Amino acid sequence: MSFRTKQILLIWKAMKHYDAIIIGAGQAGTPLAKRLAEAGKKTAIIEKRYVGGTCINDGCTPTKAMIASARAVYQAKRATELGVEVGAIKIDFKKIKQRKDDIVNEFRSSSEKGLKNTKGLELIFGTARFNSEKELSIALNDGGEEKVTAEWIFINTGAKTTIPDIEGLGEINYLTSTTILDLKTVPEHLVVIGGNYIGLEFGQMFNRFGSKVTVLEKSSGILAREDQDISSALTEILTDENIELITDVKIKKIAQDKKQISITLESGKIKKEIPASHVLVAAGRTAQTAGLDLGKCGVKLDDKGHILVNEKLETNIKGIYALGDVKGGPSFTHIAYNDYTIIYRNLMEGTNYSIQDRPVPYCMFTDPQLGRIGISEKEAKEKKLNYKVAVLPMSNVARGIETNETLGLMKAIVDADSKKILGAAILASEGGEIMSVLQMAMEGGITYDRIRYCVFAHPTYSESLNNLFMKIDSEL
């Protein structure tokens, strides 16, 4: 045996080989790693930061915990409308943050413990990069480097805040959806760059905590992807809470002195300068692929940096898959989790599931919530479908009147010929739950006329789906 061959063998033996390696312990990677290990596959999961991904650490869990506190403030202020006097309302922001942190730590530690206690699964804290198609180098968090190989590699590295190219932005201490969660005090004046889901949730939340809030949106209205009536309804709701919404915005520059941040902008023909104590950047998300050295394994990306996958979530390189936000498409925790279920069942159970035509429900947790499923009226028009629209203001919903939750509306799009439900937007208290009822109807092929005469418990929000679809019948 030659000296060179011996060298290669020694290097190969020094590497750890696994059946499967998952990069990223998010809401797709964590359950996938556990299930593969439980199925007898020697598995490693590599995480550079915290187990649980964005959802547990920086997204769903902490924000919804804090939104609950903000809603309690709002309800307390409105209690007199229900005949309840509560006196002066004060918030303990330190306690709000501590409650959020405790919930996050509990969820994170539980997930990490679940990985560590799974037989045949190794949790490695470090940053992975490709050396070749099936070989990775890991810069270990506690020092040193390790090389590993596997037949299957699953990329679940998620996405991070997109930082727009604005003059002066990089010179200020701007906030992201991650760093804003570490604030110890309520901002005096929070300016939010971006009028979509993340920006609006944070904007309303901090407004209720006592911040002056200004939202800057480059489109002609907030929630640019939604129907105009939905955008307009939420605009009115937020404006009534004294949140300033400035649309059609071009931010020219941002500067900061010892006292405050100054933002120079144009909105239509108006040029103005607004002050701020804090700036939150919420103008989109960017896939975390930059540090993976994907060029060394040949995995292809689209023009926005997302990993390209087929309908079975496999990349152009056999045996390498991508799950969750890193692959683009709908960026939701439940979609990432569904990615895991598709990959696991296809690889381990021999099924043939696909991501094509799967339902994509989502819920924005402003107050009221916006629950969405299927297509919008805008999309129905673009597709030139023969459709009908049903709209019911929440001010006409008995349950809403009884609970003093009358803001928003229910809206559904139906096929005029088949009577099938094509989509729904529910801007309402518990909008996500109401939307889920319609999603189940869509999944089961239940037509709107059956829901119109369905027996629901009284008085519930879902019961008003009777009245929603009555709007269509009244037009016949």
C-alpha positions in Angstrom: 0.0 0.0 0.0 1.4 3.4 -1.0 2.1 6.2 1.4 -0.6 8.3 -0.4 -3.2 5.6 -0.1 -2.4 5.2 3.6 -2.9 9.0 4.1 -6.3 8.9 2.4 -7.4 5.9 4.5 -6.3 7.7 7.7 -8.2 10.8 6.7 -11.3 8.7 5.8 -11.1 6.9 9.2 -10.8 10.2 11.0 -14.1 11.3 9.5 -17.4 10.4 11.1 -19.9 8.8 8.7 -23.6 8.9 9.2 -26.6 7.7 7.3 -28.2 11.1 7.5 -27.0 14.6 8.5 -29.4 17.5 9.1 -28.0 21.1 9.0 -30.2 23.2 11.3 -32.4 22.2 14.2 -35.5 24.1 13.2 -39.1 23.0 13.1 -38.4 20.7 10.1 -34.9 19.5 11.0 -35.6 18.5 14.6 -38.5 16.1 14.1 -36.8 14.7 11.0 -33.6 13.9 12.9 -35.5 12.2 15.7 -37.7 10.1 13.4 -34.7 9.0 11.2 -32.7 8.0 14.3 -35.7 6.1 15.8 -36.0 4.3 12.4 -32.5 3.0 12.8 -30.6 5.5 10.8 -27.3 6.8 12.3 -28.1 10.5 12.3 -26.4 13.8 13.2 -28.0 17.2 13.5 -25.8 20.3 13.3 -27.0 23.6 14.9 -24.9 26.8 15.0 -27.0 28.6 17.6 -30.1 27.3 19.4 -32.3 24.2 19.0 -35.8 25.1 17.8 -35.0 27.5 15.0 -36.6 30.8 14.4 -40.0 29.7 15.5 -39.1 28.9 19.1 -36.3 31.4 19.6 -37.1 34.5 17.5 -40.5 34.0 15.9 -43.8 32.4 16.8 -43.2 31.6 20.4 -41.7 34.8 21.8 -43.8 37.2 19.7 -47.1 35.5 20.4 -46.3 35.5 24.1 -45.6 39.2 24.1 -48.6 39.9 21.9 -50.8 38.3 24.5 -49.5 40.8 27.0 -50.2 43.7 24.6 -53.7 42.4 24.1 -54.3 42.4 27.8 -53.3 46.1 27.9 -55.8 46.8 25.1 -58.6 44.8 26.7 -58.0 46.5 30.0 -58.3 50.0 28.4 -61.6 48.9 26.8 -63.0 47.2 29.9 -65.2 50.3 30.6 -67.1 49.5 27.4 -68.2 46.3 29.1 -69.1 48.0 32.4 -65.8 47.1 34.1 -63.7 49.8 35.9 -60.0 48.8 36.2 -58.4 52.1 37.2 -54.9 53.2 36.0 -53.2 50.7 33.7 -49.5 50.1 34.0 -47.2 47.7 32.3 -44.2 45.9 33.8 -42.1 45.4 30.7 -39.4 43.6 32.6 -42.0 41.0 33.7 -43.4 40.8 30.2 -39.9 40.1 28.8 -39.2 37.6 31.6 -42.4 35.7 30.9 -41.5 35.5 27.2 -37.9 34.4 28.0 -39.1 31.7 30.3 -41.5 30.3 27.7 -38.8 30.3 25.1 -36.2 28.7 27.4 -38.8 26.0 28.3 -39.6 25.2 24.7 -35.9 25.3 23.6 -34.6 23.1 26.5 -37.4 20.6 25.9 -36.5 20.3 22.2 -32.8 20.0 22.9 -33.4 17.4 25.6 -35.6 15.4 23.1 -32.7 15.4 20.6 -30.0 14.4 23.2 -32.2 11.6 24.5 -32.8 10.0 21.1 -30.8 6.9 20.6 -28.7 6.9 17.5 -28.8 10.7 17.2 -25.9 13.1 17.8 -26.5 16.8 18.3 -23.5 18.8 17.2 -23.2 22.6 18.0 -21.3 24.3 15.2 -21.3 25.8 11.7 -21.4 23.5 8.8 -20.1 24.0 5.3 -19.7 21.7 2.3 -16.4 20.3 1.2 -18.0 18.1 -1.6 -21.3 16.5 -2.4 -21.5 14.3 0.7 -18.8 15.8 3.0 -19.1 18.6 5.5 -16.7 20.5 7.7 -18.1 21.7 11.1 -16.5 24.6 12.9 -17.4 23.5 16.4 -18.8 26.1 18.8 -16.4 25.0 21.6 -13.4 25.0 19.3 -11.9 22.8 16.7 -13.2 21.4 13.5 -14.8 18.1 12.6 -15.4 16.5 9.2 -18.4 14.3 8.5 -20.0 12.5 5.6 -23.4 11.0 4.9 -25.5 9.5 2.2 -28.4 11.8 3.0 -28.0 15.5 3.8 -30.9 17.8 4.7 -30.5 21.6 4.7 -32.8 23.4 7.2 -30.9 26.6 7.8 -33.8 28.9 7.5 -33.8 32.6 6.7 -32.8 35.9 8.4 -33.8 39.6 8.1 -33.2 41.2 4.8 -31.3 44.5 5.2 -32.4 46.9 2.5 -29.8 49.2 0.8 -30.7 52.5 2.5 -28.1 55.2 2.9 -27.0 55.4 6.5 -28.9 52.3 7.7 -25.7 50.4 8.4 -24.4 53.2 10.6 -27.3 53.1 13.1 -28.2 50.5 15.8 -31.2 49.2 13.9 -33.4 46.4 15.2 -34.5 43.2 13.6 -37.2 40.8 14.5 -34.6 39.0 16.6 -32.9 41.8 18.4 -36.1 43.7 19.2 -37.0 40.8 21.5 -34.1 41.7 23.7 -35.1 45.3 24.4 -35.3 46.0 28.1 -37.5 49.2 27.8 -40.3 50.2 25.6 -39.2 52.5 22.7 -40.3 56.1 22.8 -40.8 56.2 19.0 -40.5 53.0 17.0 -40.3 53.4 13.2 -41.0 50.1 11.4 -39.6 49.7 7.8 -42.1 47.3 6.2 -45.9 47.1 6.4 -46.4 43.4 6.2 -46.9 40.6 8.7 -43.8 40.9 10.9 -43.8 44.7 10.9 -47.5 45.1 11.7 -47.4 42.6 14.5 -44.5 44.3 16.2 -45.9 47.8 15.5 -49.3 47.1 17.0 -47.7 45.3 20.0 -45.3 48.1 20.9 -48.0 50.7 20.3 -50.1 49.0 22.9 -47.1 48.9 25.3 -46.9 52.7 24.9 -44.6 53.4 22.0 -45.4 56.0 19.3 -45.3 53.8 16.2 -44.8 54.8 12.6 -44.9 52.2 9.8 -43.2 52.9 6.5 -44.4 50.8 3.5 -43.0 51.1 0.0 -46.2 49.8 -1.7 -49.4 51.9 -2.0 -50.9 50.1 1.0 -50.1 47.7 3.8 -50.4 44.0 3.2 -49.7 44.5 -0.5 -50.4 40.9 -1.4 -53.9 40.9 0.1 -57.1 42.2 -1.3 -57.7 45.9 -1.1 -60.7 45.6 1.2 -58.7 43.5 3.7 -55.8 46.0 3.5 -58.2 48.9 3.9 -60.0 47.4 6.9 -56.8 46.7 8.8 -55.5 50.2 7.9 -58.5 51.7 9.5 -58.2 49.5 12.6 -54.5 50.3 13.1 -55.0 54.0 12.4 -57.8 54.1 15.0 -55.2 52.9 17.5 -53.0 55.9 16.6 -50.5 54.0 14.6 -49.1 56.2 11.8 -49.0 54.4 8.4 -47.1 56.1 5.7 -47.3 54.3 2.3 -45.8 54.7 -1.1 -42.5 55.5 0.7 -39.0 55.9 -0.6 -36.5 56.2 2.3 -33.7 58.5 1.1 -31.3 58.3 4.1 -31.1 57.6 7.8 -28.8 59.4 10.2 -28.2 59.2 13.9 -26.8 61.7 16.5 -26.5 61.5 20.2 -30.2 62.3 20.7 -32.2 60.5 18.1 -32.4 58.8 14.7 -33.6 60.9 11.7 -35.2 59.4 8.7 -35.5 61.3 5.4 -38.2 60.0 3.1 -40.5 60.7 0.2 -44.2 59.7 0.0 -45.7 60.6 -3.3 -44.9 64.3 -3.8 -44.3 64.9 -0.1 -40.8 65.0 1.3 -40.4 64.9 5.1 -38.0 64.0 7.9 -39.2 62.0 10.9 -37.5 61.4 14.2 -37.2 58.0 15.9 -35.8 56.5 19.0 -35.6 53.0 17.4 -35.8 51.6 13.9 -37.1 48.1 13.2 -36.2 46.6 9.8 -39.0 44.3 8.7 -38.7 44.4 4.9 -38.4 40.7 4.1 -36.3 37.6 4.8 -33.2 36.2 3.1 -32.3 32.5 2.9 -29.3 31.5 5.0 -27.2 29.9 2.4 -24.1 32.2 2.2 -21.9 30.2 4.6 -22.7 26.7 3.3 -20.2 26.7 0.4 -22.9 25.2 -1.8 -20.7 25.7 -4.9 -18.5 22.8 -3.6 -21.4 20.4 -3.7 -23.1 21.7 -6.8 -26.5 22.6 -5.2 -28.3 25.2 -7.3 -29.9 28.4 -6.0 -32.5 30.7 -7.5 -31.8 34.4 -8.2 -32.8 35.3 -4.6 -30.5 32.8 -3.0 -33.1 30.1 -2.2 -32.1 26.5 -2.7 -33.9 25.0 -5.7 -35.8 21.8 -5.0 -38.2 19.6 -6.9 -41.7 18.7 -5.8 -40.2 16.0 -3.4 -37.9 18.6 -1.8 -34.7 17.1 -3.4 -32.1 19.5 -4.8 -30.4 18.9 -8.1 -27.9 16.7 -6.3 -29.2 13.3 -5.4 -29.5 12.7 -1.7 -29.4 16.4 -0.7 -32.7 17.9 0.3 -33.8 21.3 1.6 -36.6 22.0 4.0 -38.3 25.2 5.4 -37.6 28.8 4.6 -34.2 28.2 3.0 -35.9 26.8 -0.1 -38.2 29.8 -0.6 -41.9 29.6 -1.1 -44.3 30.1 1.8 -42.2 31.0 4.9 -44.2 29.5 7.7 -43.4 27.1 10.5 -46.2 24.8 9.6 -44.9 24.6 6.0 -41.5 23.6 7.3 -43.0 20.9 9.5 -45.0 19.6 6.6 -41.8 19.5 4.5 -40.4 17.1 7.2 -43.5 14.8 7.0 -43.2 14.6 3.2 -39.5 13.8 3.1 -39.7 11.3 6.0 -42.7 9.4 4.6 -41.3 9.3 1.1 -37.8 8.1 2.1 -38.8 5.8 4.9 -42.3 4.6 4.1 -42.1 4.5 0.3 -44.9 7.0 -0.2 -45.0 9.5 -3.1 -46.1 12.8 -1.5 -45.4 16.1 -3.1 -45.4 19.8 -2.2 -47.5 20.6 -5.2 -51.0 21.9 -4.6 -50.8 21.5 -0.8 -52.9 23.9 1.3 -51.0 27.0 2.5 -53.0 28.4 5.5 -51.5 31.2 7.5 -52.4 33.6 10.3 -51.1 37.1 11.0 -51.4 37.8 14.8 -52.4 41.4 14.7 -55.5 42.1 16.7 -57.9 41.2 15.1 -56.1 38.3 13.5 -55.9 37.7 9.7 -56.5 34.0 8.8 -55.9 33.2 5.2 -56.4 30.0 3.0 -56.6 29.5 -0.7 -56.7 32.2 -3.3 -57.7 35.9 -2.9 -60.2 37.7 -5.0 -57.3 39.4 -6.7 -55.9 36.0 -7.7 -59.3 34.8 -8.9 -59.5 37.8 -11.2 -56.0 37.3 -12.5 -56.9 33.6 -13.3 -60.2 34.8 -14.9 -62.2 32.3 -12.8 -66.0 32.3 -12.7 -66.3 33.1 -9.0 -68.5 34.7 -6.4 -67.6 36.7 -3.3 -69.2 36.6 0.1 -68.4 39.3 2.7 -69.7 39.7 6.2 -68.6 42.5 8.5 -67.8 41.4 12.0 -70.2 44.1 13.3 -73.0 41.8 12.0 -71.7 38.7 13.8 -73.6 37.9 17.0 -70.7 36.5 18.8 -68.6 39.5 18.0 -71.2 41.9 19.3 -71.6 39.9 22.5 -67.9 39.8 23.2 -67.3 43.4 22.0 -65.1 42.1 19.1 -66.7 43.7 16.1 -63.6 44.8 14.1 -62.8 43.3 10.7 -64.7 41.1 8.3 -65.1 37.6 6.9 -64.6 37.1 3.2 -64.8 34.0 1.1 -64.2 33.3 -2.6 -66.3 30.4 -4.2 -66.5 28.8 -7.6 -69.8 29.9 -9.1 -70.2 26.6 -11.0 -69.0 23.9 -8.6 -69.8 25.9 -5.4 -66.5 24.8 -4.0 -64.7 27.2 -1.7 -61.6 28.6 -3.4 -60.2 30.8 -0.6 -61.0 32.9 2.5 -59.7 35.9 4.4 -60.9 36.2 8.0 -59.9 39.4 9.6 -61.5 38.9 13.0 -61.1 37.9 16.6 -59.9 34.2 16.4 -59.6 34.7 12.6 -57.2 31.8 12.4 -59.6 29.4 14.0 -62.5 30.4 11.8 -60.3 30.1 8.7 -59.3 26.6 9.8 -63.0 25.6 9.7 -63.1 26.7 6.0 -59.8 25.0 5.3 -61.2 21.7 6.5 -64.3 22.2 4.3 -61.9 22.8 1.3 -59.9 19.7 2.1 -63.1 17.6 2.2 -64.7 19.2 -0.8 -67.6 20.6 1.2 -69.4 23.2 -0.9 -70.5 26.6 0.4 -74.2 25.8 0.1 -73.8 22.9 2.6 -72.0 25.2 5.1 -74.8 27.7 4.5 -77.3 25.3 6.1 -74.9 23.4 8.4 -75.8 23.3 12.1 -73.1 25.0 14.2 -73.2 25.5 17.9 -74.7 28.8 19.0 -73.3 31.3 19.8 -69.9 30.8 18.1 -67.9 32.7 15.5 -68.0 29.7 13.1 -71.8 29.8 13.3 -71.7 33.0 11.3 -70.4 31.1 8.3 -74.1 30.4 7.8 -74.7 34.1 7.4 -71.5 34.6 5.3 -72.6 32.2 2.6 -76.2 33.5 2.8 -74.7 36.6 1.2 -74.1 34.6 -2.0 -77.6 32.9 -1.9 -79.2 36.3 -1.6 -77.7 37.3 -4.9 -79.1 34.4 -6.8 
